[in-house]
Amino acid sequence: MSMWRCSVCGLIYEGEEAPDVCPKCGAGKDKFEKVAEDKETLINRSRFSNGLHMELYGMMTKIVELAQKGIDDNLDPACVKIFNEEKEAALMFQRKIMAELQTHMNKSKWG
């Protein structure tokens, strides 16, 4: 199976040949270019890496939720301090992940 990139909107299509019409923008088959093998490898690696980032983002969401429960429980100041630090660290990692994914999209690495 090959990858094809729409030169109008950048959509990556996978198939034996380019589609007759771009599913995203409606451009004709003649607007598709076959993606070079080395670029296909990069796109697949980027998809894998981006998937890992998204999985970690979900885990950070769970950490934020759990830390908030600890903050709300308010057992003692030391526990609340740790829960606040955990929550802030998870939120910081989420911001970093989103910034990295935006960088990938800006470089057309999303695939």
Biopython code that builds the backbone (N, CA, C, O; Angstrom):
import numpy as np
from Bio.PDB.StructureBuilder import StructureBuilder

atoms = [
    (1, "MET", "N", (0.845, -1.171, 0.000)),
    (1, "MET", "CA", (0.000, 0.000, 0.000)),
    (1, "MET", "C", (0.894, 1.239, 0.000)),
    (1, "MET", "O", (1.919, 1.266, 0.682)),
    (2, "SER", "N", (0.517, 2.243, -0.748)),
    (2, "SER", "CA", (1.290, 3.468, -0.876)),
    (2, "SER", "C", (0.584, 4.622, -0.177)),
    (2, "SER", "O", (-0.608, 4.557, 0.124)),
    (3, "MET", "N", (1.351, 5.676, 0.074)),
    (3, "MET", "CA", (0.793, 6.912, 0.622)),
    (3, "MET", "C", (0.785, 7.953, -0.488)),
    (3, "MET", "O", (1.709, 8.047, -1.295)),
    (4, "TRP", "N", (-0.289, 8.727, -0.496)),
    (4, "TRP", "CA", (-0.471, 9.806, -1.466)),
    (4, "TRP", "C", (-0.814, 11.072, -0.702)),
    (4, "TRP", "O", (-1.627, 11.038, 0.221)),
    (5, "ARG", "N", (-0.200, 12.200, -1.079)),
    (5, "ARG", "CA", (-0.472, 13.481, -0.418)),
    (5, "ARG", "C", (-1.185, 14.402, -1.400)),
    (5, "ARG", "O", (-0.754, 14.592, -2.537)),
    (6, "CYS", "N", (-2.299, 14.973, -0.916)),
    (6, "CYS", "CA", (-3.028, 15.957, -1.711)),
    (6, "CYS", "C", (-2.223, 17.256, -1.689)),
    (6, "CYS", "O", (-1.908, 17.778, -0.620)),
    (7, "SER", "N", (-1.894, 17.769, -2.864)),
    (7, "SER", "CA", (-1.099, 19.000, -2.943)),
    (7, "SER", "C", (-1.924, 20.246, -2.617)),
    (7, "SER", "O", (-1.370, 21.334, -2.456)),
    (8, "VAL", "N", (-3.234, 20.091, -2.522)),
    (8, "VAL", "CA", (-4.101, 21.225, -2.195)),
    (8, "VAL", "C", (-4.234, 21.384, -0.684)),
    (8, "VAL", "O", (-4.018, 22.475, -0.158)),
    (9, "CYS", "N", (-4.588, 20.310, 0.019)),
    (9, "CYS", "CA", (-4.869, 20.416, 1.454)),
    (9, "CYS", "C", (-3.890, 19.650, 2.343)),
    (9, "CYS", "O", (-3.900, 19.825, 3.562)),
    (10, "GLY", "N", (-3.041, 18.799, 1.748)),
    (10, "GLY", "CA", (-2.053, 18.068, 2.533)),
    (10, "GLY", "C", (-2.518, 16.739, 3.092)),
    (10, "GLY", "O", (-1.754, 16.063, 3.781)),
    (11, "LEU", "N", (-3.757, 16.345, 2.812)),
    (11, "LEU", "CA", (-4.270, 15.073, 3.316)),
    (11, "LEU", "C", (-3.384, 13.923, 2.851)),
    (11, "LEU", "O", (-2.962, 13.886, 1.695)),
    (12, "ILE", "N", (-3.105, 12.986, 3.752)),
    (12, "ILE", "CA", (-2.385, 11.764, 3.393)),
    (12, "ILE", "C", (-3.426, 10.670, 3.185)),
    (12, "ILE", "O", (-4.237, 10.392, 4.069)),
    (13, "TYR", "N", (-3.394, 10.062, 2.020)),
    (13, "TYR", "CA", (-4.313, 8.982, 1.666)),
    (13, "TYR", "C", (-3.488, 7.719, 1.473)),
    (13, "TYR", "O", (-2.427, 7.754, 0.850)),
    (14, "GLU", "N", (-3.973, 6.608, 2.006)),
    (14, "GLU", "CA", (-3.274, 5.328, 1.850)),
    (14, "GLU", "C", (-4.090, 4.408, 0.966)),
    (14, "GLU", "O", (-5.271, 4.165, 1.215)),
    (15, "GLY", "N", (-3.436, 3.896, -0.080)),
    (15, "GLY", "CA", (-4.097, 2.990, -1.001)),
    (15, "GLY", "C", (-3.163, 2.621, -2.130)),
    (15, "GLY", "O", (-2.060, 3.156, -2.245)),
    (16, "GLU", "N", (-3.613, 1.712, -2.952)),
    (16, "GLU", "CA", (-2.794, 1.290, -4.091)),
    (16, "GLU", "C", (-2.582, 2.442, -5.066)),
    (16, "GLU", "O", (-1.532, 2.549, -5.700)),
    (17, "GLU", "N", (-3.597, 3.306, -5.176)),
    (17, "GLU", "CA", (-3.474, 4.494, -6.018)),
    (17, "GLU", "C", (-4.227, 5.636, -5.351)),
    (17, "GLU", "O", (-5.008, 5.420, -4.424)),
    (18, "ALA", "N", (-3.992, 6.828, -5.820)),
    (18, "ALA", "CA", (-4.660, 8.006, -5.262)),
    (18, "ALA", "C", (-6.173, 7.911, -5.484)),
    (18, "ALA", "O", (-6.616, 7.297, -6.455)),
    (19, "PRO", "N", (-6.960, 8.506, -4.601)),
    (19, "PRO", "CA", (-8.415, 8.489, -4.806)),
    (19, "PRO", "C", (-8.809, 9.393, -5.969)),
    (19, "PRO", "O", (-8.057, 10.293, -6.345)),
    (20, "ASP", "N", (-9.969, 9.156, -6.528)),
    (20, "ASP", "CA", (-10.458, 9.982, -7.627)),
    (20, "ASP", "C", (-10.702, 11.419, -7.163)),
    (20, "ASP", "O", (-10.496, 12.373, -7.914)),
    (21, "VAL", "N", (-11.145, 11.552, -5.908)),
    (21, "VAL", "CA", (-11.441, 12.859, -5.326)),
    (21, "VAL", "C", (-10.912, 12.868, -3.894)),
    (21, "VAL", "O", (-11.077, 11.894, -3.159)),
    (22, "CYS", "N", (-10.278, 13.965, -3.502)),
    (22, "CYS", "CA", (-9.773, 14.083, -2.135)),
    (22, "CYS", "C", (-10.948, 14.085, -1.158)),
    (22, "CYS", "O", (-11.869, 14.888, -1.307)),
    (23, "PRO", "N", (-10.930, 13.199, -0.163)),
    (23, "PRO", "CA", (-12.024, 13.147, 0.808)),
    (23, "PRO", "C", (-12.144, 14.414, 1.661)),
    (23, "PRO", "O", (-13.197, 14.680, 2.240)),
    (24, "LYS", "N", (-11.062, 15.190, 1.735)),
    (24, "LYS", "CA", (-11.082, 16.392, 2.578)),
    (24, "LYS", "C", (-11.495, 17.637, 1.797)),
    (24, "LYS", "O", (-12.403, 18.358, 2.209)),
    (25, "CYS", "N", (-10.830, 17.887, 0.670)),
    (25, "CYS", "CA", (-11.063, 19.166, -0.029)),
    (25, "CYS", "C", (-11.748, 19.023, -1.385)),
    (25, "CYS", "O", (-12.148, 20.025, -1.978)),
    (26, "GLY", "N", (-11.892, 17.791, -1.886)),
    (26, "GLY", "CA", (-12.568, 17.579, -3.157)),
    (26, "GLY", "C", (-11.691, 17.728, -4.390)),
    (26, "GLY", "O", (-12.185, 17.657, -5.515)),
    (27, "ALA", "N", (-10.390, 17.936, -4.187)),
    (27, "ALA", "CA", (-9.483, 18.062, -5.335)),
    (27, "ALA", "C", (-9.453, 16.756, -6.118)),
    (27, "ALA", "O", (-9.664, 15.677, -5.564)),
    (28, "GLY", "N", (-9.188, 16.872, -7.412)),
    (28, "GLY", "CA", (-9.135, 15.695, -8.277)),
    (28, "GLY", "C", (-7.882, 14.861, -8.067)),
    (28, "GLY", "O", (-6.918, 15.286, -7.430)),
    (29, "LYS", "N", (-7.933, 13.670, -8.619)),
    (29, "LYS", "CA", (-6.840, 12.705, -8.515)),
    (29, "LYS", "C", (-5.503, 13.292, -8.976)),
    (29, "LYS", "O", (-4.447, 12.936, -8.452)),
    (30, "ASP", "N", (-5.558, 14.189, -9.953)),
    (30, "ASP", "CA", (-4.330, 14.775, -10.497)),
    (30, "ASP", "C", (-3.603, 15.671, -9.492)),
    (30, "ASP", "O", (-2.456, 16.053, -9.726)),
    (31, "LYS", "N", (-4.251, 16.008, -8.383)),
    (31, "LYS", "CA", (-3.634, 16.850, -7.358)),
    (31, "LYS", "C", (-2.895, 16.027, -6.296)),
    (31, "LYS", "O", (-2.327, 16.585, -5.357)),
    (32, "PHE", "N", (-2.908, 14.708, -6.450)),
    (32, "PHE", "CA", (-2.213, 13.841, -5.499)),
    (32, "PHE", "C", (-0.822, 13.497, -6.000)),
    (32, "PHE", "O", (-0.614, 13.269, -7.191)),
    (33, "GLU", "N", (0.125, 13.464, -5.074)),
    (33, "GLU", "CA", (1.501, 13.081, -5.376)),
    (33, "GLU", "C", (1.852, 11.878, -4.514)),
    (33, "GLU", "O", (1.497, 11.829, -3.336)),
    (34, "LYS", "N", (2.535, 10.926, -5.088)),
    (34, "LYS", "CA", (2.984, 9.754, -4.316)),
    (34, "LYS", "C", (4.038, 10.214, -3.320)),
    (34, "LYS", "O", (4.955, 10.960, -3.664)),
    (35, "VAL", "N", (3.894, 9.759, -2.082)),
    (35, "VAL", "CA", (4.847, 10.102, -1.025)),
    (35, "VAL", "C", (6.064, 9.190, -1.165)),
    (35, "VAL", "O", (5.914, 7.976, -1.300)),
    (36, "ALA", "N", (7.244, 9.753, -1.134)),
    (36, "ALA", "CA", (8.483, 8.980, -1.236)),
    (36, "ALA", "C", (8.610, 8.036, -0.044)),
    (36, "ALA", "O", (8.107, 8.324, 1.043)),
    (37, "GLU", "N", (9.290, 6.902, -0.257)),
    (37, "GLU", "CA", (9.428, 5.883, 0.789)),
    (37, "GLU", "C", (10.013, 6.430, 2.074)),
    (37, "GLU", "O", (9.529, 6.110, 3.160)),
    (38, "ASP", "N", (11.061, 7.261, 1.968)),
    (38, "ASP", "CA", (11.676, 7.798, 3.185)),
    (38, "ASP", "C", (10.694, 8.692, 3.940)),
    (38, "ASP", "O", (10.720, 8.735, 5.170)),
    (39, "LYS", "N", (9.837, 9.401, 3.225)),
    (39, "LYS", "CA", (8.814, 10.238, 3.864)),
    (39, "LYS", "C", (7.721, 9.370, 4.485)),
    (39, "LYS", "O", (7.183, 9.708, 5.540)),
    (40, "GLU", "N", (7.389, 8.239, 3.827)),
    (40, "GLU", "CA", (6.410, 7.309, 4.406)),
    (40, "GLU", "C", (6.911, 6.810, 5.757)),
    (40, "GLU", "O", (6.156, 6.741, 6.726)),
    (41, "THR", "N", (8.191, 6.465, 5.806)),
    (41, "THR", "CA", (8.788, 5.992, 7.060)),
    (41, "THR", "C", (8.681, 7.066, 8.133)),
    (41, "THR", "O", (8.319, 6.768, 9.271)),
    (42, "LEU", "N", (8.989, 8.302, 7.786)),
    (42, "LEU", "CA", (8.896, 9.408, 8.735)),
    (42, "LEU", "C", (7.458, 9.618, 9.202)),
    (42, "LEU", "O", (7.216, 9.842, 10.388)),
    (43, "ILE", "N", (6.512, 9.546, 8.281)),
    (43, "ILE", "CA", (5.100, 9.714, 8.650)),
    (43, "ILE", "C", (4.677, 8.615, 9.626)),
    (43, "ILE", "O", (4.019, 8.899, 10.627)),
    (44, "ASN", "N", (5.046, 7.369, 9.346)),
    (44, "ASN", "CA", (4.679, 6.265, 10.244)),
    (44, "ASN", "C", (5.331, 6.411, 11.615)),
    (44, "ASN", "O", (4.698, 6.153, 12.638)),
    (45, "ARG", "N", (6.597, 6.826, 11.634)),
    (45, "ARG", "CA", (7.270, 7.044, 12.916)),
    (45, "ARG", "C", (6.616, 8.192, 13.675)),
    (45, "ARG", "O", (6.459, 8.119, 14.893)),
    (46, "SER", "N", (6.235, 9.242, 12.971)),
    (46, "SER", "CA", (5.576, 10.376, 13.612)),
    (46, "SER", "C", (4.218, 9.975, 14.169)),
    (46, "SER", "O", (3.842, 10.397, 15.263)),
    (47, "ARG", "N", (3.482, 9.159, 13.419)),
    (47, "ARG", "CA", (2.192, 8.670, 13.926)),
    (47, "ARG", "C", (2.381, 7.899, 15.227)),
    (47, "ARG", "O", (1.606, 8.052, 16.171)),
    (48, "PHE", "N", (3.420, 7.070, 15.265)),
    (48, "PHE", "CA", (3.699, 6.291, 16.475)),
    (48, "PHE", "C", (4.032, 7.216, 17.645)),
    (48, "PHE", "O", (3.472, 7.083, 18.733)),
    (49, "SER", "N", (4.953, 8.158, 17.407)),
    (49, "SER", "CA", (5.366, 9.087, 18.458)),
    (49, "SER", "C", (4.199, 9.952, 18.922)),
    (49, "SER", "O", (4.016, 10.161, 20.122)),
    (50, "ASN", "N", (3.408, 10.455, 17.971)),
    (50, "ASN", "CA", (2.251, 11.277, 18.325)),
    (50, "ASN", "C", (1.236, 10.480, 19.132)),
    (50, "ASN", "O", (0.609, 11.016, 20.046)),
    (51, "GLY", "N", (1.071, 9.207, 18.801)),
    (51, "GLY", "CA", (0.172, 8.342, 19.563)),
    (51, "GLY", "C", (0.640, 8.174, 21.003)),
    (51, "GLY", "O", (-0.166, 8.168, 21.934)),
    (52, "LEU", "N", (1.955, 8.038, 21.174)),
    (52, "LEU", "CA", (2.504, 7.945, 22.530)),
    (52, "LEU", "C", (2.239, 9.227, 23.312)),
    (52, "LEU", "O", (1.851, 9.194, 24.479)),
    (53, "HIS", "N", (2.458, 10.362, 22.639)),
    (53, "HIS", "CA", (2.176, 11.645, 23.303)),
    (53, "HIS", "C", (0.717, 11.725, 23.734)),
    (53, "HIS", "O", (0.423, 12.161, 24.847)),
    (54, "MET", "N", (-0.195, 11.309, 22.865)),
    (54, "MET", "CA", (-1.619, 11.385, 23.201)),
    (54, "MET", "C", (-1.985, 10.439, 24.345)),
    (54, "MET", "O", (-2.817, 10.767, 25.191)),
    (55, "GLU", "N", (-1.359, 9.265, 24.362)),
    (55, "GLU", "CA", (-1.611, 8.337, 25.468)),
    (55, "GLU", "C", (-1.113, 8.938, 26.790)),
    (55, "GLU", "O", (-1.795, 8.855, 27.812)),
    (56, "LEU", "N", (0.066, 9.534, 26.758)),
    (56, "LEU", "CA", (0.597, 10.176, 27.963)),
    (56, "LEU", "C", (-0.262, 11.367, 28.379)),
    (56, "LEU", "O", (-0.448, 11.607, 29.572)),
    (57, "TYR", "N", (-0.784, 12.109, 27.414)),
    (57, "TYR", "CA", (-1.670, 13.225, 27.713)),
    (57, "TYR", "C", (-2.885, 12.721, 28.513)),
    (57, "TYR", "O", (-3.296, 13.338, 29.495)),
    (58, "GLY", "N", (-3.440, 11.599, 28.073)),
    (58, "GLY", "CA", (-4.574, 11.010, 28.792)),
    (58, "GLY", "C", (-4.212, 10.602, 30.209)),
    (58, "GLY", "O", (-5.003, 10.779, 31.135)),
    (59, "MET", "N", (-3.022, 10.060, 30.374)),
    (59, "MET", "CA", (-2.563, 9.694, 31.717)),
    (59, "MET", "C", (-2.405, 10.936, 32.596)),
    (59, "MET", "O", (-2.735, 10.912, 33.782)),
    (60, "MET", "N", (-1.902, 12.012, 32.007)),
    (60, "MET", "CA", (-1.753, 13.260, 32.767)),
    (60, "MET", "C", (-3.119, 13.799, 33.192)),
    (60, "MET", "O", (-3.253, 14.365, 34.277)),
    (61, "THR", "N", (-4.130, 13.624, 32.344)),
    (61, "THR", "CA", (-5.485, 14.032, 32.702)),
    (61, "THR", "C", (-5.952, 13.270, 33.932)),
    (61, "THR", "O", (-6.561, 13.850, 34.832)),
    (62, "LYS", "N", (-5.672, 11.986, 33.973)),
    (62, "LYS", "CA", (-6.050, 11.165, 35.128)),
    (62, "LYS", "C", (-5.300, 11.618, 36.382)),
    (62, "LYS", "O", (-5.876, 11.650, 37.469)),
    (63, "ILE", "N", (-4.009, 11.972, 36.236)),
    (63, "ILE", "CA", (-3.232, 12.458, 37.380)),
    (63, "ILE", "C", (-3.833, 13.759, 37.907)),
    (63, "ILE", "O", (-3.946, 13.940, 39.120)),
    (64, "VAL", "N", (-4.218, 14.664, 37.012)),
    (64, "VAL", "CA", (-4.848, 15.911, 37.435)),
    (64, "VAL", "C", (-6.121, 15.615, 38.232)),
    (64, "VAL", "O", (-6.349, 16.223, 39.278)),
    (65, "GLU", "N", (-6.940, 14.697, 37.753)),
    (65, "GLU", "CA", (-8.192, 14.344, 38.439)),
    (65, "GLU", "C", (-7.913, 13.748, 39.820)),
    (65, "GLU", "O", (-8.551, 14.117, 40.806)),
    (66, "LEU", "N", (-6.956, 12.824, 39.878)),
    (66, "LEU", "CA", (-6.632, 12.196, 41.164)),
    (66, "LEU", "C", (-6.037, 13.199, 42.146)),
    (66, "LEU", "O", (-6.388, 13.198, 43.326)),
    (67, "ALA", "N", (-5.146, 14.046, 41.668)),
    (67, "ALA", "CA", (-4.545, 15.057, 42.536)),
    (67, "ALA", "C", (-5.609, 16.011, 43.072)),
    (67, "ALA", "O", (-5.563, 16.413, 44.234)),
    (68, "GLN", "N", (-6.568, 16.371, 42.216)),
    (68, "GLN", "CA", (-7.633, 17.260, 42.669)),
    (68, "GLN", "C", (-8.465, 16.614, 43.773)),
    (68, "GLN", "O", (-8.890, 17.287, 44.712)),
    (69, "LYS", "N", (-8.692, 15.319, 43.659)),
    (69, "LYS", "CA", (-9.417, 14.610, 44.735)),
    (69, "LYS", "C", (-8.640, 14.690, 46.042)),
    (69, "LYS", "O", (-9.220, 14.879, 47.111)),
    (70, "GLY", "N", (-7.319, 14.544, 45.944)),
    (70, "GLY", "CA", (-6.487, 14.666, 47.143)),
    (70, "GLY", "C", (-6.519, 16.072, 47.721)),
    (70, "GLY", "O", (-6.553, 16.254, 48.938)),
    (71, "ILE", "N", (-6.507, 17.066, 46.836)),
    (71, "ILE", "CA", (-6.593, 18.463, 47.279)),
    (71, "ILE", "C", (-7.927, 18.702, 47.965)),
    (71, "ILE", "O", (-7.984, 19.323, 49.026)),
    (72, "ASP", "N", (-9.005, 18.206, 47.356)),
    (72, "ASP", "CA", (-10.344, 18.382, 47.925)),
    (72, "ASP", "C", (-10.487, 17.659, 49.261)),
    (72, "ASP", "O", (-11.182, 18.140, 50.156)),
    (73, "ASP", "N", (-9.835, 16.511, 49.400)),
    (73, "ASP", "CA", (-9.895, 15.739, 50.651)),
    (73, "ASP", "C", (-9.240, 16.517, 51.790)),
    (73, "ASP", "O", (-9.708, 16.482, 52.928)),
    (74, "ASN", "N", (-8.147, 17.223, 51.470)),
    (74, "ASN", "CA", (-7.505, 18.135, 52.422)),
    (74, "ASN", "C", (-7.164, 17.466, 53.755)),
    (74, "ASN", "O", (-7.457, 18.001, 54.824)),
    (75, "LEU", "N", (-6.534, 16.274, 53.671)),
    (75, "LEU", "CA", (-6.186, 15.539, 54.892)),
    (75, "LEU", "C", (-5.234, 16.343, 55.767)),
    (75, "LEU", "O", (-5.504, 16.540, 56.952)),
    (76, "ASP", "N", (-4.156, 16.797, 55.217)),
    (76, "ASP", "CA", (-3.219, 17.628, 55.970)),
    (76, "ASP", "C", (-2.380, 18.450, 54.989)),
    (76, "ASP", "O", (-2.317, 18.121, 53.804)),
    (77, "PRO", "N", (-1.740, 19.510, 55.471)),
    (77, "PRO", "CA", (-1.002, 20.401, 54.567)),
    (77, "PRO", "C", (0.088, 19.704, 53.738)),
    (77, "PRO", "O", (0.291, 20.068, 52.580)),
    (78, "ALA", "N", (0.776, 18.735, 54.289)),
    (78, "ALA", "CA", (1.837, 18.048, 53.536)),
    (78, "ALA", "C", (1.253, 17.280, 52.350)),
    (78, "ALA", "O", (1.807, 17.307, 51.251)),
    (79, "CYS", "N", (0.135, 16.598, 52.581)),
    (79, "CYS", "CA", (-0.517, 15.860, 51.485)),
    (79, "CYS", "C", (-1.012, 16.819, 50.412)),
    (79, "CYS", "O", (-0.816, 16.580, 49.221)),
    (80, "VAL", "N", (-1.652, 17.901, 50.833)),
    (80, "VAL", "CA", (-2.184, 18.872, 49.878)),
    (80, "VAL", "C", (-1.050, 19.474, 49.051)),
    (80, "VAL", "O", (-1.205, 19.692, 47.850)),
    (81, "LYS", "N", (0.086, 19.741, 49.690)),
    (81, "LYS", "CA", (1.239, 20.286, 48.976)),
    (81, "LYS", "C", (1.696, 19.333, 47.872)),
    (81, "LYS", "O", (1.952, 19.755, 46.744)),
    (82, "ILE", "N", (1.796, 18.065, 48.199)),
    (82, "ILE", "CA", (2.210, 17.056, 47.213)),
    (82, "ILE", "C", (1.180, 16.953, 46.092)),
    (82, "ILE", "O", (1.542, 16.912, 44.917)),
    (83, "PHE", "N", (-0.097, 16.913, 46.452)),
    (83, "PHE", "CA", (-1.143, 16.827, 45.424)),
    (83, "PHE", "C", (-1.102, 18.044, 44.495)),
    (83, "PHE", "O", (-1.273, 17.902, 43.284)),
    (84, "ASN", "N", (-0.880, 19.228, 45.049)),
    (84, "ASN", "CA", (-0.767, 20.424, 44.219)),
    (84, "ASN", "C", (0.433, 20.334, 43.284)),
    (84, "ASN", "O", (0.330, 20.707, 42.116)),
    (85, "GLU", "N", (1.556, 19.852, 43.773)),
    (85, "GLU", "CA", (2.754, 19.692, 42.935)),
    (85, "GLU", "C", (2.512, 18.674, 41.826)),
    (85, "GLU", "O", (2.918, 18.886, 40.683)),
    (86, "GLU", "N", (1.849, 17.568, 42.166)),
    (86, "GLU", "CA", (1.542, 16.547, 41.154)),
    (86, "GLU", "C", (0.619, 17.115, 40.077)),
    (86, "GLU", "O", (0.819, 16.884, 38.884)),
    (87, "LYS", "N", (-0.388, 17.855, 40.515)),
    (87, "LYS", "CA", (-1.332, 18.440, 39.563)),
    (87, "LYS", "C", (-0.618, 19.417, 38.636)),
    (87, "LYS", "O", (-0.808, 19.374, 37.421)),
    (88, "GLU", "N", (0.201, 20.297, 39.206)),
    (88, "GLU", "CA", (0.902, 21.291, 38.388)),
    (88, "GLU", "C", (1.883, 20.628, 37.420)),
    (88, "GLU", "O", (2.016, 21.068, 36.278)),
    (89, "ALA", "N", (2.573, 19.570, 37.869)),
    (89, "ALA", "CA", (3.506, 18.860, 36.983)),
    (89, "ALA", "C", (2.755, 18.211, 35.819)),
    (89, "ALA", "O", (3.206, 18.267, 34.675)),
    (90, "ALA", "N", (1.617, 17.600, 36.114)),
    (90, "ALA", "CA", (0.827, 16.957, 35.050)),
    (90, "ALA", "C", (0.325, 17.997, 34.051)),
    (90, "ALA", "O", (0.364, 17.767, 32.842)),
    (91, "LEU", "N", (-0.144, 19.134, 34.549)),
    (91, "LEU", "CA", (-0.614, 20.194, 33.653)),
    (91, "LEU", "C", (0.532, 20.740, 32.798)),
    (91, "LEU", "O", (0.341, 21.058, 31.624)),
    (92, "MET", "N", (1.721, 20.846, 33.392)),
    (92, "MET", "CA", (2.884, 21.319, 32.654)),
    (92, "MET", "C", (3.239, 20.342, 31.538)),
    (92, "MET", "O", (3.541, 20.764, 30.422)),
    (93, "PHE", "N", (3.206, 19.038, 31.826)),
    (93, "PHE", "CA", (3.493, 18.049, 30.789)),
    (93, "PHE", "C", (2.437, 18.075, 29.693)),
    (93, "PHE", "O", (2.762, 17.891, 28.520)),
    (94, "GLN", "N", (1.186, 18.300, 30.055)),
    (94, "GLN", "CA", (0.154, 18.419, 29.033)),
    (94, "GLN", "C", (0.432, 19.600, 28.107)),
    (94, "GLN", "O", (0.268, 19.487, 26.892)),
    (95, "ARG", "N", (0.849, 20.726, 28.672)),
    (95, "ARG", "CA", (1.174, 21.892, 27.843)),
    (95, "ARG", "C", (2.350, 21.580, 26.918)),
    (95, "ARG", "O", (2.340, 21.964, 25.749)),
    (96, "LYS", "N", (3.364, 20.883, 27.440)),
    (96, "LYS", "CA", (4.524, 20.514, 26.619)),
    (96, "LYS", "C", (4.120, 19.572, 25.488)),
    (96, "LYS", "O", (4.573, 19.724, 24.353)),
    (97, "ILE", "N", (3.275, 18.610, 25.801)),
    (97, "ILE", "CA", (2.813, 17.655, 24.789)),
    (97, "ILE", "C", (2.064, 18.396, 23.680)),
    (97, "ILE", "O", (2.308, 18.159, 22.497)),
    (98, "MET", "N", (1.158, 19.285, 24.062)),
    (98, "MET", "CA", (0.383, 20.012, 23.046)),
    (98, "MET", "C", (1.293, 20.890, 22.187)),
    (98, "MET", "O", (1.080, 21.009, 20.980)),
    (99, "ALA", "N", (2.296, 21.499, 22.797)),
    (99, "ALA", "CA", (3.239, 22.318, 22.028)),
    (99, "ALA", "C", (4.026, 21.452, 21.048)),
    (99, "ALA", "O", (4.252, 21.855, 19.907)),
    (100, "GLU", "N", (4.440, 20.275, 21.484)),
    (100, "GLU", "CA", (5.192, 19.376, 20.602)),
    (100, "GLU", "C", (4.331, 18.884, 19.446)),
    (100, "GLU", "O", (4.788, 18.829, 18.305)),
    (101, "LEU", "N", (3.091, 18.529, 19.741)),
    (101, "LEU", "CA", (2.192, 18.087, 18.674)),
    (101, "LEU", "C", (1.934, 19.218, 17.676)),
    (101, "LEU", "O", (1.843, 18.974, 16.473)),
    (102, "GLN", "N", (1.816, 20.446, 18.168)),
    (102, "GLN", "CA", (1.638, 21.589, 17.263)),
    (102, "GLN", "C", (2.866, 21.743, 16.374)),
    (102, "GLN", "O", (2.739, 22.046, 15.188)),
    (103, "THR", "N", (4.048, 21.537, 16.935)),
    (103, "THR", "CA", (5.284, 21.593, 16.143)),
    (103, "THR", "C", (5.263, 20.536, 15.051)),
    (103, "THR", "O", (5.634, 20.803, 13.908)),
    (104, "HIS", "N", (4.823, 19.324, 15.413)),
    (104, "HIS", "CA", (4.734, 18.252, 14.414)),
    (104, "HIS", "C", (3.769, 18.633, 13.300)),
    (104, "HIS", "O", (4.062, 18.424, 12.123)),
    (105, "MET", "N", (2.612, 19.195, 13.670)),
    (105, "MET", "CA", (1.632, 19.571, 12.650)),
    (105, "MET", "C", (2.183, 20.675, 11.758)),
    (105, "MET", "O", (1.967, 20.661, 10.546)),
    (106, "ASN", "N", (2.892, 21.630, 12.350)),
    (106, "ASN", "CA", (3.464, 22.717, 11.550)),
    (106, "ASN", "C", (4.509, 22.213, 10.570)),
    (106, "ASN", "O", (4.727, 22.822, 9.523)),
    (107, "LYS", "N", (5.162, 21.091, 10.908)),
    (107, "LYS", "CA", (6.188, 20.501, 10.033)),
    (107, "LYS", "C", (5.597, 19.398, 9.158)),
    (107, "LYS", "O", (6.334, 18.662, 8.502)),
    (108, "SER", "N", (4.274, 19.282, 9.146)),
    (108, "SER", "CA", (3.578, 18.230, 8.382)),
    (108, "SER", "C", (4.026, 16.842, 8.788)),
    (108, "SER", "O", (4.145, 15.953, 7.945)),
    (109, "LYS", "N", (4.277, 16.648, 10.071)),
    (109, "LYS", "CA", (4.693, 15.333, 10.560)),
    (109, "LYS", "C", (3.527, 14.546, 11.134)),
    (109, "LYS", "O", (3.721, 13.436, 11.627)),
    (110, "TRP", "N", (2.329, 15.091, 11.081)),
    (110, "TRP", "CA", (1.205, 14.349, 11.683)),
    (110, "TRP", "C", (0.861, 13.151, 10.824)),
    (110, "TRP", "O", (0.582, 12.075, 11.352)),
    (111, "GLY", "N", (0.876, 13.315, 9.522)),
    (111, "GLY", "CA", (0.595, 12.204, 8.607)),
    (111, "GLY", "C", (-0.852, 11.940, 8.523)),
    (111, "GLY", "O", (-1.274, 11.038, 7.799)),
]
sb = StructureBuilder()
sb.init_structure("model")
sb.init_model(0)
sb.init_chain("A")
sb.init_seg("    ")
for serial, (resi, resn, name, xyz) in enumerate(atoms, 1):
    if name == "N":
        sb.init_residue(resn, " ", resi, " ")
    sb.init_atom(name, np.array(xyz, "f"), 0.0, 1.0, " ", f" {name:<3s}", serial, name[0])
structure = sb.get_structure()
